[in-house]
Amino acid sequence: MAKKSLKLCRLAQHIVKLLAESSRPGHGPTYARDKAHELDGLSTHEVVSWAGVCLDGRNRNSLAEAIEQASGRDINAIDLSAAARAAVAIDALPPLDLKELLA
């Protein structure tokens, strides 16, 4: 049986790489592969929500540092957690009907 190719957004790819390279007990390639399956097919928005809820503080800090370096903007783990909470709240809102809103 052929292996299914995972579809990971760039943020998810970075998270999987971060987890695979970790020397912490319980982390490493096998742990990262399991997390990759959790992240399969998620949008960047959904991955931010996942990271804010599922990553522990040390991994969230590492991710925030990588985003800060890549973007040149001041960001930390608290910002990631806040973004995840906002994303969860936004997802809980009912979809807006623009025609109804503009009527």
Sequence and secondary structure as in RCSB ss.txt:
>XXXX:A:sequence
MAKKSLKLCRLAQHIVKLLAESSRPGHGPTYARDKAHELDGLSTHEVVSWAGVCLDGRNRNSLAEAIEQASGRDI
NAIDLSAAARAAVAIDALPPLDLKELLA
>XXXX:A:secstr
         HHHHHHHHHHHH  STT SHHHHHHHHHHHTT  HHHHHHHHHHHS HHHHHHHHHHHHHHH S  
 HHHHHHHHHHHHHHHHS    HHHHH 
